Amino acid sequence: MKSNVDCETDPVPKLTVIATDNGVPALSSSATVLVTIHDVNDNEPIFDQSFYNVTIPENKPKGSCILKVRTS
Protein backbone atom coordinates (compact mmCIF):
# COMPACT_ATOMS: atom_id res chain seq x y z
CA MET A 1 0.00 0.00 0.00
CA LYS A 2 1.32 3.46 -0.84
CA SER A 3 0.80 6.50 1.34
CA ASN A 4 0.73 10.03 0.01
CA VAL A 5 1.74 13.18 1.85
CA ASP A 6 0.30 16.49 0.71
CA CYS A 7 2.66 19.28 1.76
CA GLU A 8 -0.01 21.87 1.05
CA THR A 9 -2.52 20.48 3.56
CA ASP A 10 -0.06 18.85 6.01
CA PRO A 11 3.37 20.55 5.90
CA VAL A 12 4.58 18.74 9.06
CA PRO A 13 3.19 15.18 9.10
CA LYS A 14 3.37 13.19 12.35
CA LEU A 15 4.70 9.65 12.74
CA THR A 16 4.17 7.42 15.76
CA VAL A 17 7.26 5.39 16.66
CA ILE A 18 6.84 2.38 18.95
CA ALA A 19 9.90 0.75 20.52
CA THR A 20 9.75 -2.66 22.22
CA ASP A 21 12.36 -4.98 23.67
CA ASN A 22 12.56 -8.77 24.00
CA GLY A 23 12.68 -8.78 27.80
CA VAL A 24 10.35 -10.65 30.14
CA PRO A 25 8.16 -8.82 30.65
CA ALA A 26 8.57 -6.94 27.38
CA LEU A 27 8.89 -3.19 27.78
CA SER A 28 7.75 -0.66 25.22
CA SER A 29 7.44 3.05 24.69
CA SER A 30 6.16 5.32 21.97
CA ALA A 31 7.03 8.76 20.65
CA THR A 32 5.59 11.14 18.11
CA VAL A 33 8.01 12.32 15.42
CA LEU A 34 7.29 15.45 13.42
CA VAL A 35 8.66 15.34 9.88
CA THR A 36 9.66 18.49 8.04
CA ILE A 37 9.30 18.15 4.28
CA HIS A 38 11.10 20.57 1.98
CA ASP A 39 8.80 20.95 -1.00
CA VAL A 40 11.44 21.76 -3.62
CA ASN A 41 9.67 20.52 -6.76
CA ASP A 42 5.98 20.97 -5.85
CA ASN A 43 5.32 17.24 -6.33
CA GLU A 44 3.90 15.32 -3.39
CA PRO A 45 6.10 12.52 -2.08
CA ILE A 46 4.74 8.99 -2.50
CA PHE A 47 6.05 6.38 -0.08
CA ASP A 48 6.24 2.70 -1.05
CA GLN A 49 4.91 1.58 2.34
CA SER A 50 2.57 3.01 4.97
CA PHE A 51 4.39 1.06 7.74
CA TYR A 52 8.15 0.66 8.29
CA ASN A 53 9.64 -1.75 10.85
CA VAL A 54 13.25 -1.25 12.04
CA THR A 55 15.32 -3.23 14.56
CA ILE A 56 17.93 -1.11 16.37
CA PRO A 57 20.75 -2.56 18.52
CA GLU A 58 20.76 -1.24 22.11
CA ASN A 59 24.33 0.04 21.71
CA LYS A 60 23.65 2.06 18.56
CA PRO A 61 25.37 5.45 19.01
CA LYS A 62 23.15 8.49 19.51
CA GLY A 63 22.51 10.31 16.25
CA SER A 64 22.96 7.19 14.08
CA CYS A 65 20.77 6.82 11.02
CA ILE A 66 18.27 4.02 11.58
CA LEU A 67 16.11 4.31 8.46
CA LYS A 68 16.27 6.12 5.13
CA VAL A 69 13.09 6.49 3.15
CA ARG A 70 13.27 7.51 -0.46
CA THR A 71 10.20 8.69 -2.30
CA SER A 72 9.11 7.27 -5.62
C-alpha positions as CSV (number, residue, x, y, z in Angstrom):
1,M,0.0,0.0,0.0
2,K,1.3,3.5,-0.8
3,S,0.8,6.5,1.3
4,N,0.7,10.0,0.0
5,V,1.7,13.2,1.9
6,D,0.3,16.5,0.7
7,C,2.7,19.3,1.8
8,E,0.0,21.9,1.1
9,T,-2.5,20.5,3.6
10,D,-0.1,18.9,6.0
11,P,3.4,20.5,5.9
12,V,4.6,18.7,9.1
13,P,3.2,15.2,9.1
14,K,3.4,13.2,12.4
15,L,4.7,9.7,12.7
16,T,4.2,7.4,15.8
17,V,7.3,5.4,16.7
18,I,6.8,2.4,19.0
19,A,9.9,0.7,20.5
20,T,9.8,-2.7,22.2
21,D,12.4,-5.0,23.7
22,N,12.6,-8.8,24.0
23,G,12.7,-8.8,27.8
24,V,10.4,-10.7,30.1
25,P,8.2,-8.8,30.6
26,A,8.6,-6.9,27.4
27,L,8.9,-3.2,27.8
28,S,7.8,-0.7,25.2
29,S,7.4,3.1,24.7
30,S,6.2,5.3,22.0
31,A,7.0,8.8,20.6
32,T,5.6,11.1,18.1
33,V,8.0,12.3,15.4
34,L,7.3,15.5,13.4
35,V,8.7,15.3,9.9
36,T,9.7,18.5,8.0
37,I,9.3,18.2,4.3
38,H,11.1,20.6,2.0
39,D,8.8,21.0,-1.0
40,V,11.4,21.8,-3.6
41,N,9.7,20.5,-6.8
42,D,6.0,21.0,-5.8
43,N,5.3,17.2,-6.3
44,E,3.9,15.3,-3.4
45,P,6.1,12.5,-2.1
46,I,4.7,9.0,-2.5
47,F,6.1,6.4,-0.1
48,D,6.2,2.7,-1.0
49,Q,4.9,1.6,2.3
50,S,2.6,3.0,5.0
51,F,4.4,1.1,7.7
52,Y,8.1,0.7,8.3
53,N,9.6,-1.7,10.8
54,V,13.3,-1.3,12.0
55,T,15.3,-3.2,14.6
56,I,17.9,-1.1,16.4
57,P,20.7,-2.6,18.5
58,E,20.8,-1.2,22.1
59,N,24.3,0.0,21.7
60,K,23.6,2.1,18.6
61,P,25.4,5.4,19.0
62,K,23.1,8.5,19.5
63,G,22.5,10.3,16.2
64,S,23.0,7.2,14.1
65,C,20.8,6.8,11.0
66,I,18.3,4.0,11.6
67,L,16.1,4.3,8.5
68,K,16.3,6.1,5.1
69,V,13.1,6.5,3.1
70,R,13.3,7.5,-0.5
71,T,10.2,8.7,-2.3
72,S,9.1,7.3,-5.6
